[in-house]
Amino acid sequence: GAVVSQHPSWVICKSGTSVKIECRSLDFQATTMFWYRQFPKQSLMLMATSNEGSKATYEQGVEKDKFLINHASLTLSTLTVTSAHPEDSSFYICSATSTLGVAGGLYEQYFGPGTRLTVT
Amino acid sequence: TQLLEQSPQFLSIQEGENLTVYCNSSSVFSSLQWYRQEPGEGPVLLVTVVTGGEVKKLKRLTFQFGDARKDSSLHITAAQPGDTGLYLCAGRANFGNEKLTFGTGTRLTIIP
C-alpha cells in the first residue's frame, strides 16, 4: 500500500516551452503533497507544499509563477514548469501524506519515483 | 532555517567493513528519518526515530537519535554491495508539521 506514482518518468523539452509533471497517490487519499527538486549529487530541496483545493505554499526562493502547482483532488497534484530553461533541468520528486494512519502527529510521506527533466 | 549536515559526504569502503554516517543540526527535531535513494529513483524510508536517545536496529543497520534530538547516526555492520546508495537524513520540526528538512546526503559505495 501507499504507492505514489509520477508521470512522466523522464521528459526532454526545448527551452521556452512548458512541461507538466503528474503525481498520483494510487491507493490512498493524500492530505498533502510535496514537490522536491534534486540536482545531481545533491540532496532533496523542498519547493512547495500543496493541499487539496487550496493554493500551494512555496519555499523561499521558489518562483510560484514559474512552478505552477495544482492539487485538484486528493489523489492528484501537478507541477507545471513554465517557460523552462536549461537551469531548470533537474530530478523532480513528489511525496504524499496519507489522511490515514496518523499516530501521535507523525505524518508519513510516501515518495514517488521521480521525474527527470532535461531542458535543451 | 533548519539545516541538517551529514558527514561524511562521500564514503567508499570494502565489503565487510563497518561504517557510521552522522547527521547533525543545531536545531531540535521532533522526529528524524533516514532514507536510502538509488540513482533515478525516489528515496525509500528506512527508519523513523522519535525519542531522544532512541536506538533502532534494522538487520545490519543501527540508528540512533541523540539525547537532545539534534543529531542522529546510522551505523552499518559488515557492509555489502547492496548497501551502496545515497543516504539521507530528514527531520521534522514539530509534531503535526508535515514538512521534512533533508540533510546534505552521504553517498556510500561498497566495493566488492
Interface residues (C-beta under 8 A of the other chain):
Chain A: V4 T31 T32 F34 Y36 K41 Q42 S43 L44 M45 L46 T49 F91 I93 S95 T97 G104 G105 L106 Y107 E108 Q109 F111 G112 P113 G114 R116
Chain B: S30 S31 Y35 G40 E41 G42 P43 V44 L45 T48 V50 L88 A90 F95 G96 E98 K99 L100 T101 F102 G103 T104 G105 R107
